[in-house]
Amino acid sequence: MNPATNNTPGHISSETARSIVLHMQPQQGAKEESDVNHRVPDRAFPDRSEPQRRSRPRRAQRRGPRILTVTGVVLIGIGVSSLGWIGYQYFGTNVPAQAAARAEVSALESEWNNGTGPDLPSSSPASPTSASAPSTTAARYTQAQLDQAMAILTIPVFGPDYKEPILVGTSEDILGRGVGWYDTTQLPGQIGNFAIAGHRITHGEPFARLLELKVGDQVIVETKRFVYTYVIDSPATSLTVPDTDTSALDPVPQTPGVTPTQARITLTTCRDLFHSPTRSIAFGHLTSTSPRN
């Protein structure tokens, strides 16, 4: 019997079966493509076999290192500022003050040589002054005279180039331009106490070496008409007093109420470097007076 012509009921020929298979294949591929498109990502259902990572809260930022850094920067800034201030005091004030002092000396010498310039009232040597009536000669100066030097100070042991102007008063402005004269004390060469002050450091430091003076060292004060030579008899290293103690300015130093019989000189400066509450004081007496050539 020919299989192709087998008409037995329920029997499917091979041709028919092949057609059915070919017809079903595209539908199966579409189903597989649909399954792929609708497949849920694997990460939507985490693998329970792996340990779960717990979300940890963010730690607060550590402030310790930042605070230390800021503190360090502030301290460095303070240190640099302090060094700058010291540098300014030591160098910044010295340069202009020394230039101003040289200008004062040069101008005063030029005026004297030309027959002009300030002359000290009653500057005759060794004119007596009562202890109960201290000198008030500053009131006799004009404002122009108060603004310039009245005398020149030289101290031979400090070298041949040491020359400092002596100005009226002891204000910060005056002491920033040279040596200041206590205008309640006697004038140079007069019987009594001629007292002057100067910075030991900064502002020109005219008395930087005052504590080096020894007994017998000369201190020379030159005015328009006279040259007064004093000799140290008590060095600055021998006496230190509070800045409120003014007894060294008495007509007879540290002996109030006593009438002077001798022309004396007093030199005062800060005991310590920079400003200090104590003063070092040197005393001397007049040994000779000569006309200024």
C-alpha positions as CSV (number, residue, x, y, z in Angstrom):
1,M,0.0,0.0,0.0
2,N,1.2,3.4,-0.9
3,P,1.6,5.5,2.2
4,A,1.0,8.7,0.4
5,T,-2.4,7.5,-0.6
6,N,-3.4,6.1,2.7
7,N,-6.9,7.4,3.5
8,T,-7.3,5.7,6.8
9,P,-9.3,7.9,9.1
10,G,-7.1,9.7,11.8
11,H,-4.0,9.2,9.8
12,I,-2.0,12.4,8.9
13,S,0.2,12.2,5.9
14,S,3.9,13.2,6.1
15,E,3.2,16.2,3.8
16,T,0.6,17.5,6.1
17,A,2.7,17.0,9.2
18,R,5.6,18.9,7.6
19,S,3.2,21.8,6.8
20,I,2.0,22.0,10.3
21,V,5.5,22.1,11.8
22,L,6.6,24.9,9.4
23,H,3.5,26.9,10.3
24,M,4.1,26.6,14.1
25,Q,7.9,27.7,14.1
26,P,7.4,31.5,13.6
27,Q,4.9,31.6,16.4
28,Q,7.3,29.8,18.7
29,G,10.1,32.4,17.9
30,A,7.8,35.3,18.5
31,K,6.8,33.8,21.9
32,E,10.5,33.5,22.8
33,E,11.1,37.2,21.8
34,S,8.1,38.3,23.8
35,D,9.4,36.4,26.8
36,V,12.8,38.1,26.5
37,N,11.2,41.6,26.2
38,H,9.1,41.0,29.3
39,R,11.9,39.4,31.3
40,V,12.4,41.1,34.7
41,P,16.0,42.2,35.4
42,D,17.9,39.9,37.7
43,R,18.7,42.8,40.2
44,A,15.0,43.3,40.9
45,F,15.2,40.2,42.9
46,P,18.5,40.1,44.7
47,D,20.2,36.9,45.3
48,R,19.4,35.8,48.8
49,S,22.6,33.8,48.9
50,E,24.7,37.1,49.0
51,P,24.9,39.1,52.2
52,Q,22.8,42.2,52.2
53,R,24.7,45.6,52.5
54,R,23.0,47.8,55.1
55,S,22.9,51.4,54.3
56,R,25.0,53.3,57.0
57,P,24.3,56.8,58.0
58,R,26.9,59.4,56.9
59,R,29.3,60.3,59.6
60,A,29.5,63.8,60.7
61,Q,32.6,65.6,59.3
62,R,35.5,65.7,61.7
63,R,36.1,69.2,62.9
64,G,39.2,68.5,64.9
65,P,41.8,68.9,62.1
66,R,40.0,72.0,60.7
67,I,40.0,73.7,64.1
68,L,43.7,73.0,64.6
69,T,44.5,74.3,61.1
70,V,42.6,77.6,61.7
71,T,44.3,77.9,65.1
72,G,47.7,77.3,63.6
73,V,47.1,79.9,60.9
74,V,46.0,82.5,63.5
75,L,49.0,81.9,65.7
76,I,51.3,82.2,62.7
77,G,49.6,85.4,61.8
78,I,50.1,86.8,65.3
79,G,53.7,85.8,65.3
80,V,54.4,87.4,62.0
81,S,52.6,90.6,63.1
82,S,54.6,90.7,66.3
83,L,57.9,90.3,64.4
84,G,56.7,93.0,62.0
85,W,55.9,95.3,64.9
86,I,59.4,94.7,66.5
87,G,61.0,95.2,63.2
88,Y,59.2,98.5,62.6
89,Q,60.0,99.7,66.1
90,Y,63.7,98.8,65.7
91,F,64.3,99.8,62.1
92,G,61.2,101.7,61.0
93,T,61.5,104.3,63.8
94,N,65.3,104.5,63.9
95,V,65.9,105.5,60.3
96,P,63.6,108.5,60.1
97,A,64.5,109.6,63.7
98,Q,68.3,109.5,63.0
99,A,67.8,111.4,59.8
100,A,65.8,114.0,61.7
101,A,68.5,114.3,64.4
102,R,71.2,114.8,61.8
103,A,69.1,117.5,60.0
104,E,68.6,119.3,63.4
105,V,72.3,119.3,64.1
106,S,73.2,120.5,60.6
107,A,70.7,123.2,60.6
108,L,71.6,124.5,64.1
109,E,75.4,124.6,63.3
110,S,74.7,126.4,60.0
111,E,72.6,129.0,61.8
112,W,75.2,129.5,64.5
113,N,77.9,129.9,62.0
114,N,75.8,132.6,60.2
115,G,75.2,134.4,63.5
116,T,71.5,133.4,63.7
117,G,69.6,130.6,65.4
118,P,68.2,130.3,68.9
119,D,70.2,131.6,71.8
120,L,69.6,130.4,75.4
121,P,68.2,133.0,77.7
122,S,70.6,133.9,80.5
123,S,73.1,131.4,79.2
124,S,76.0,133.0,81.0
125,P,77.9,130.2,82.7
126,A,77.4,129.3,86.3
127,S,74.6,131.9,86.9
128,P,73.1,131.0,90.3
129,T,69.5,129.7,90.5
130,S,67.6,129.3,93.8
131,A,66.5,125.8,94.6
132,S,63.0,127.1,95.5
133,A,62.7,128.8,92.1
134,P,63.4,126.3,89.3
135,S,64.1,127.5,85.8
136,T,61.1,128.5,83.7
137,T,63.0,129.6,80.7
138,A,61.1,127.4,78.4
139,A,58.3,130.0,78.6
140,R,60.6,132.6,77.0
141,Y,61.0,130.6,73.8
142,T,59.1,131.4,70.7
143,Q,57.1,128.5,69.1
144,A,59.8,128.4,66.3
145,Q,62.5,127.9,68.9
146,L,60.5,125.2,70.7
147,D,60.3,123.3,67.4
148,Q,64.1,123.1,66.8
149,A,67.2,122.2,68.7
150,M,68.6,124.5,71.3
151,A,72.0,122.8,71.9
152,I,74.2,119.9,70.7
153,L,75.3,117.0,72.8
154,T,78.5,115.1,72.2
155,I,80.0,112.2,74.2
156,P,83.6,111.5,73.1
157,V,83.7,107.9,74.2
158,F,80.8,107.2,71.8
159,G,83.0,108.1,68.9
160,P,83.8,111.3,66.8
161,D,80.5,111.0,64.9
162,Y,78.3,111.1,67.9
163,K,76.2,114.3,67.8
164,E,72.7,114.6,69.1
165,P,70.4,117.7,69.1
166,I,69.0,118.8,72.4
167,L,65.4,120.0,72.0
168,V,63.0,121.7,74.5
169,G,60.7,119.2,76.2
170,T,60.4,115.5,76.6
171,S,57.3,114.6,74.5
172,E,57.3,111.6,72.2
173,D,57.6,113.9,69.2
174,I,60.7,115.6,70.7
175,L,62.3,112.3,71.8
176,G,61.7,111.0,68.3
177,R,64.0,113.7,66.9
178,G,66.9,113.7,69.4
179,V,67.5,114.3,73.1
180,G,64.9,116.2,75.2
181,W,65.6,118.8,77.9
182,Y,63.4,118.7,81.0
183,D,62.4,122.3,80.8
184,T,61.7,122.7,84.5
185,T,65.4,122.1,85.3
186,Q,68.3,124.5,84.8
187,L,69.9,125.5,81.5
188,P,73.3,124.2,80.5
189,G,76.1,125.7,82.6
190,Q,73.9,127.1,85.3
191,I,74.2,126.3,89.0
192,G,71.7,123.6,89.6
193,N,70.7,120.5,87.6
194,F,70.6,120.4,83.8
195,A,68.6,117.3,83.0
196,I,68.1,115.6,79.7
197,A,66.4,112.4,78.4
198,G,66.7,110.1,75.4
199,H,65.6,106.7,74.1
200,R,67.9,103.8,74.7
201,I,66.3,101.8,71.8
202,T,64.0,102.8,68.9
203,H,63.3,106.4,67.8
204,G,66.9,107.0,66.9
205,E,68.2,105.5,70.2
206,P,70.5,108.4,71.1
207,F,71.2,106.9,74.6
208,A,71.7,103.3,73.3
209,R,75.1,103.2,75.0
210,L,74.3,105.3,78.1
211,L,74.8,102.4,80.4
212,E,78.4,102.1,79.1
213,L,79.4,105.4,80.6
214,K,82.0,105.2,83.4
215,V,83.2,107.6,86.1
216,G,85.4,110.3,84.5
217,D,83.8,110.1,81.0
218,Q,83.1,113.5,79.4
219,V,79.7,114.8,78.3
220,I,79.8,118.0,76.3
221,V,77.0,120.4,75.7
222,E,77.5,123.0,73.0
223,T,75.3,126.1,72.7
224,K,75.4,129.2,70.4
225,R,78.0,131.0,72.6
226,F,79.5,128.4,75.0
227,V,80.7,124.9,75.3
228,Y,80.1,123.2,78.6
229,T,82.1,120.1,79.6
230,Y,80.7,117.8,82.3
231,V,82.3,114.7,83.8
232,I,80.4,111.6,84.9
233,D,80.7,110.9,88.6
234,S,77.8,108.4,89.0
235,P,77.2,106.0,86.0
236,A,73.7,105.0,84.9
237,T,74.4,101.4,86.1
238,S,74.4,102.6,89.7
239,L,70.9,104.0,89.9
240,T,67.5,102.7,88.6
241,V,64.2,104.3,89.7
242,P,60.5,104.0,88.8
243,D,59.4,106.4,86.0
244,T,57.2,108.1,88.6
245,D,60.2,109.1,90.7
246,T,61.2,112.7,89.8
247,S,63.7,113.3,92.5
248,A,66.6,113.1,90.0
249,L,65.3,116.3,88.5
250,D,65.7,118.3,91.7
251,P,68.3,121.2,91.6
252,V,70.4,118.9,93.8
253,P,69.4,115.5,92.5
254,Q,67.5,113.3,95.0
255,T,67.9,116.0,97.7
256,P,64.8,118.1,97.6
257,G,64.8,121.6,99.2
258,V,68.6,122.0,99.2
259,T,70.1,125.0,97.5
260,P,72.5,124.0,94.8
261,T,76.1,125.3,94.8
262,Q,77.3,123.4,91.7
263,A,76.4,123.0,88.1
264,R,75.3,119.4,87.4
265,I,74.0,117.3,84.6
266,T,71.5,114.4,84.7
267,L,71.0,111.9,81.9
268,T,68.0,109.6,82.0
269,T,66.9,106.7,79.8
270,C,64.8,103.5,79.9
271,R,66.4,100.7,81.9
272,D,65.2,97.9,79.7
273,L,64.9,97.6,76.0
274,F,61.8,99.2,74.5
275,H,59.5,101.0,76.9
276,S,59.8,100.1,80.6
277,P,58.5,101.4,83.9
278,T,62.0,102.1,85.2
279,R,64.7,104.6,84.4
280,S,68.5,104.4,84.5
281,I,70.1,107.7,85.6
282,A,73.6,109.0,85.3
283,F,74.9,112.1,87.1
284,G,77.8,114.4,86.4
285,H,79.2,117.8,87.3
286,L,80.5,120.8,85.2
287,T,84.3,120.9,85.0
288,S,84.9,123.6,82.4
289,T,83.3,126.3,80.3
290,S,84.7,127.8,77.1
291,P,83.5,130.1,74.4
292,R,82.3,128.5,71.2
293,N,84.6,129.4,68.3
